[in-house]
Amino acid sequence: MQKKQRKEVSGPIRDKERTKKKLIATIGKILAEYSYSELTISRIATVSNLNPKLIYLYFGGLDQIIRAYLEDRGAATALSAKVALNILDHPNDIVAEDIAFFLEKQFAELIEDKEWQAILHWGLVTKNRYVKKLIDERNARIDAIADTFKKSKDPNLQYSESAAEMAIVAAGARFLSMRSKNEDTFLGLDMTDENDRERISRAIDKIITAEKNSPLH
């Protein structure tokens, strides 16, 4: 008599990588829907519908799974990051329009990315070293772009206050994105409204590309 073939059973223990990805993704879901203060073992287990013991089994604990999530976020490459890399690869060729395009793309991504909004807020009110590392990496990219201004042949980027203008725009984009998470308005602007977001994009372009008359020496 032929033996009946044993059926493969799929589940958390047998599918370790899929379960780990689901748990890591749950961190992002909690950040997007609630806040970093809701990141507890019990909340992660409830939202993921998985046994909390799996968090300890696969990651070691709460700090370790949070670290895994943040490292995963750091490895993700958004469009604005690709634009930034292109600018850094061709510093002599950049013009003000390139910088405006980068800042507009970054603003658009921030507005849509509820997880990143929560991470930014997290970094402002706590001293989690992995959150700080992730934010510092993003800041370093902006710093590196500002350093290319001196190499550009575009007089609008050789303007003495170009880096300061970029800092104000980048910081303002972050602030507005964090306000949008709670659907708050600022100066009558609602970042959940497409028309208001477009107004901000036009303002970014105007600030960065407007003709300047005070070059660096």
CORRAVEN-V693945 format. One record per residue. N is the residue number from 1. PHI is phi in whole degrees, 0 to 359 (NA if undefined). NEAR is the number of other ideal C-beta (glycine too) atoms within 8 Angstrom. D_CENTER is the distance of its C-alpha to the mean C-alpha in Angstrom with 2 decimals. Layout:
# CORRAVEN-V693945
N|PHI|NEAR|D_CENTER ; N|PHI|NEAR|D_CENTER
This chain:
# CORRAVEN-V693945
1|NA|2|60.43 ; 2|286|3|57.00 ; 3|290|4|54.29 ; 4|287|4|51.60 ; 5|294|4|48.27 ; 6|287|4|45.82 ; 7|281|4|42.81 ; 8|288|5|39.37 ; 9|257|5|37.47 ; 10|263|5|33.73 ; 11|189|6|31.93 ; 12|305|9|29.43 ; 13|288|5|31.66 ; 14|282|8|32.51 ; 15|241|9|29.07 ; 16|301|9|27.13 ; 17|295|6|24.16 ; 18|295|7|23.65 ; 19|294|12|23.92 ; 20|298|11|21.43 ; 21|297|8|18.83 ; 22|294|10|19.72 ; 23|294|16|19.42 ; 24|295|12|15.97 ; 25|297|8|14.85 ; 26|295|11|16.63 ; 27|303|13|14.41 ; 28|298|11|11.49 ; 29|296|9|14.21 ; 30|294|13|15.47 ; 31|298|15|12.30 ; 32|291|8|11.93 ; 33|266|6|15.69 ; 34|234|7|16.68 ; 35|193|8|14.99 ; 36|298|10|14.70 ; 37|293|5|18.45 ; 38|270|8|19.28 ; 39|279|11|18.26 ; 40|232|7|21.83 ; 41|302|9|23.78 ; 42|294|7|25.75 ; 43|293|11|22.89 ; 44|299|17|21.10 ; 45|295|13|24.55 ; 46|294|7|25.39 ; 47|293|9|22.33 ; 48|278|9|22.53 ; 49|61|5|26.32 ; 50|235|10|26.89 ; 51|293|6|29.13 ; 52|300|10|27.52 ; 53|297|6|29.60 ; 54|293|12|27.43 ; 55|295|14|24.54 ; 56|289|9|27.04 ; 57|295|6|28.57 ; 58|266|10|25.55 ; 59|237|11|23.31 ; 60|106|5|25.74 ; 61|160|9|24.28 ; 62|294|10|21.46 ; 63|301|7|20.00 ; 64|290|9|20.08 ; 65|288|15|18.36 ; 66|296|12|15.49 ; 67|299|9|15.35 ; 68|299|11|15.52 ; 69|297|11|12.57 ; 70|295|13|10.34 ; 71|293|9|12.01 ; 72|295|9|11.44 ; 73|295|12|7.63 ; 74|294|9|8.33 ; 75|281|6|10.81 ; 76|291|6|9.02 ; 77|245|5|9.44 ; 78|273|7|8.19 ; 79|300|7|10.99 ; 80|298|10|9.90 ; 81|293|9|9.85 ; 82|293|9|13.26 ; 83|297|12|14.45 ; 84|298|13|13.73 ; 85|297|8|15.69 ; 86|295|8|18.41 ; 87|296|14|18.79 ; 88|291|10|19.12 ; 89|283|6|21.61 ; 90|227|8|23.74 ; 91|298|10|23.72 ; 92|282|7|27.26 ; 93|257|6|26.63 ; 94|288|12|23.71 ; 95|232|10|24.60 ; 96|302|10|23.11 ; 97|298|8|22.28 ; 98|295|10|19.91 ; 99|293|14|17.98 ; 100|298|12|18.07 ; 101|299|9|16.87 ; 102|301|13|13.80 ; 103|293|14|13.01 ; 104|293|11|13.92 ; 105|294|11|11.71 ; 106|296|11|8.62 ; 107|299|15|10.09 ; 108|299|10|10.89 ; 109|292|12|7.58 ; 110|298|13|6.39 ; 111|297|11|9.85 ; 112|274|6|9.82 ; 113|263|9|6.88 ; 114|294|10|8.86 ; 115|295|10|7.44 ; 116|293|11|4.27 ; 117|301|13|7.25 ; 118|293|13|9.36 ; 119|295|15|7.72 ; 120|299|12|8.06 ; 121|295|12|11.48 ; 122|304|13|12.27 ; 123|293|12|11.97 ; 124|283|5|14.28 ; 125|249|5|16.93 ; 126|229|7|17.22 ; 127|240|4|17.78 ; 128|294|9|16.24 ; 129|292|6|16.32 ; 130|283|10|13.77 ; 131|295|12|11.11 ; 132|300|10|12.50 ; 133|299|10|12.48 ; 134|295|13|8.82 ; 135|293|11|8.23 ; 136|299|8|11.42 ; 137|295|9|10.48 ; 138|294|8|7.91 ; 139|296|8|10.81 ; 140|297|8|13.34 ; 141|296|10|12.25 ; 142|292|11|12.89 ; 143|300|8|16.02 ; 144|296|10|17.24 ; 145|295|13|17.11 ; 146|299|11|19.03 ; 147|293|7|21.52 ; 148|282|12|22.40 ; 149|303|11|23.81 ; 150|293|7|27.08 ; 151|270|6|27.58 ; 152|287|13|27.10 ; 153|271|3|30.32 ; 154|281|9|28.89 ; 155|300|7|30.53 ; 156|292|13|27.76 ; 157|264|12|25.46 ; 158|269|11|28.34 ; 159|301|13|28.61 ; 160|298|6|28.72 ; 161|251|8|25.99 ; 162|300|13|23.48 ; 163|295|8|21.04 ; 164|295|7|21.54 ; 165|297|11|20.87 ; 166|296|14|17.58 ; 167|297|9|16.65 ; 168|296|9|17.75 ; 169|295|12|15.91 ; 170|296|11|12.48 ; 171|293|8|13.22 ; 172|297|8|14.67 ; 173|297|14|11.77 ; 174|294|10|9.71 ; 175|299|9|12.99 ; 176|296|15|13.73 ; 177|293|16|10.60 ; 178|292|10|11.49 ; 179|295|11|15.02 ; 180|291|12|14.40 ; 181|300|10|13.48 ; 182|259|5|17.15 ; 183|58|6|18.39 ; 184|274|6|19.69 ; 185|259|7|21.06 ; 186|219|9|21.17 ; 187|53|4|24.21 ; 188|80|5|25.02 ; 189|263|11|21.79 ; 190|249|8|20.25 ; 191|285|13|16.69 ; 192|271|5|17.69 ; 193|262|8|20.42 ; 194|300|5|20.00 ; 195|295|6|22.61 ; 196|290|10|20.99 ; 197|296|12|17.64 ; 198|294|8|19.90 ; 199|298|9|21.64 ; 200|295|13|18.56 ; 201|299|11|17.92 ; 202|294|8|21.61 ; 203|294|8|21.50 ; 204|301|14|18.79 ; 205|299|11|21.06 ; 206|294|8|24.10 ; 207|296|10|22.94 ; 208|281|14|21.87 ; 209|261|9|24.69 ; 210|301|7|27.54 ; 211|296|4|30.49 ; 212|250|10|30.75 ; 213|222|5|33.96 ; 214|231|6|33.23 ; 215|292|9|32.40 ; 216|292|7|31.68 ; 217|248|2|34.83
